[in-house]
Amino acid sequence: MFKNTPFESIAKTLSESAPKLDPSAMLQAFGPMQDNLKEWADLAQSQAQDAQATLVETVQAYRKAQSPQDAMEVAQKSAAAVGALFSKNAKEISALGFEQFRSNMETVERTFPMPQALGFVTEGLKSTATTVENTLNAALDKCTPASPAPTAKKAR
């Protein structure tokens, strides 16, 4: 007796669809996804290099510190640099994410059978994404630490 289980249903769909698969169309469909992943990998590599450079700079500054006061100044500068780096990285991440989101919405508009019926939805989503991105950037600008205030040197 035949039972229609989810596995059998999936297997039937795959076996019926296999002859219709076009490898070149599949590669073309995966192209944008590969491009997006490459952009994320490049961004991650760039941010890792920036973080490494900041760490090396901080370690070298600590090595040059001659007194506890010097070490405190290095710590303050390091904290400010890390905060600025975090803000810069967050902005880059959000910019790439929102850019790819808007690009995906444009792709949906282009490929949808009746783009005029979907246009107001995608435009609304893109507009909302822009508003969220601007709000996030404004918040990051407000919380980005300013360069540390110069400390008064104590007379010794």
Residue, then its C-alpha position, 0 to 999 in steps of 0.5 A: m500500500f502506498k503512503n505519501t510521507p513527506f520524504e516520498s513527496i520530496a523524492k517524487t518532486l526531485s525525480e520529476s524536476a531533475p530533467k528540467l534542471d539547467p546547470s547554467a541557469m543554476l550557476q547564474a542564479f547562484g552568482p549574486m549569492q556568491d558575490n554577496l558572500k565575497e563582499w562579506a568575506d572581503l569586509a571581514q578580512s579588512q576589519a580583521q586587519d584594522a583590528q590587528a593594526t590597532l592591537v599592534e599599535t596599542v602593544q607598541a605604545y604600552r612597551k614605550a610607556q615609562s610610568p603608570q601615567d603613561a600607561m593610563e594614557v595609552a589605555q585611554k587612547s586604546a579605548a578611544a581607538v577601539g570604540a572608533l573602530f567598533s563604530k566604523n565596523a558597525k557602519e560598514i556592516s550595516a551599509l553592506g547589509f542594507e545595500q544588499f537588501r536594496s539590491n535584492m528588492e530590485t531583483v525581486e522587482r525585476t523578476f516578479p511577473m507583475p512588477q507594478a503590483l509589487g512596486f509599492v511594497t518593495e519601494g516601502l521596504k527600501s525606504t524603511a531600510t534607508t530610514v533604519e540605516n540612517t537612524l543606526n548611523a546617527a546612533l553610532d555617531k552619537c556613541t562614538p567616543a571622542s578622542p580622549a581629553p588631554t590629561a594634565k601632567k602632574a609635577r614630579 
